Every structure is written in structure tokens, then in C-alpha cells.
Amino acid sequence: MSAHCQLTGRKPGFGKTVSHSHRRTPRRFDPNIQRKRYWLESEGRHIRLTLSARAVKTIDAIGIEAAVARIRARGEKV
């Protein structure tokens, strides 16, 4: 599963881990990605989305229909 959010477009960030001796090694900051299943009333079917935790809260606020419209506007298939 790729670590990117379908709604917000959130992707991993990259940086360095700095040890006590100040030696730097590469690391990756992954977003909190969840797979959620929603009922899409307009199409009469369930959809499964890969979302960040923030996107789940956004869907709670704006509704699944508006969220799917945003995802499709970005060019992603739902």
C-alpha cells in the first residue's frame, strides 16, 4: 500500500535522524494512513479509500459526497 492520501494528497516526508553523537542517517516520515470503507449513496455502492487521519476528519465535516467530488477533481479514480 502506498503511503499517500487520496483526499489530501499527503505523502511521506524525508529527513534525517540525528543521533547523540550528531551522526545523521536518512529517515522517512510517513503520514498516518488508514483504509476506510464508506457507503456512497449516489452510486448505491461501498467505496474503499486510502486516507490520512486528517482526511477522515475532513470527510466527517464535509460529507462523503463532497469528498469524492474533490478526489475526482484531482484526477484520481474512485
N, C-alpha and C positions, 0 to 999 in steps of 0.2 A: 504494500500500500504506500503510495507516495505521500509525503508529509506536506500536502498543501490543501488549503481550504477552498471548497468550490464557491462559497459565497463571498468571502472577503479577499481571496487570493493570497492569503498569508502563506509564506514559505519559510523554510529554515534559514536562520541567520548563521553566519560563520564568524568565529573569533579565535581567541587564544585562551588556554588555561595557563594561569601563571602560578608556578609552584612557590614554595617558601624561599627557595634559592633563586627565584626570579627567572627560572628557565621557562620558556614559552613553547607550548605544544598546541597544534591546531585542535579545535573542537567545533561542535555543531549545536546550535540552539534550536531545538525542534518546537514547533507550536503544539499546543495541546489538541491533538486531532482525535475526533470521535466519529464513529459511523452511526448515523441516526436514520430511522425509518419514519416517514411521515405519510399521512393519508392526503392525497391530492384530490379534493372534492370535484374540481372542474373536469378532471380526466377519469375519475372513478377508479383510481388505482393507487397503490403504495409506491413511493419512491424512496430510494436509499441514497443519502447524501454523505459525503465526507466533509465534516465541518470542524472548525476550531470551537473552543468553548465560548468565545465571544460571539461567534456566528449563531450558536444555539440560542443565546440570549437575544440576539437581534431578531431571530425568527419568532421568538416568544412575543416580541414587541410589535413587529410589523405584520406578522402572519406568514404562513407558508406560501400563499398565492403570490404575494408581493416579492417574497424572497426568490421564488422560482423565476419570476419575471426578471429580476436582477441577474440571476445566473445565466439565463438565456440571452440577456442583453450583452453580457460579457463574451458570448460566443461558445459557452460550454453546453454540452448536450445533457439533458436530464431525462 
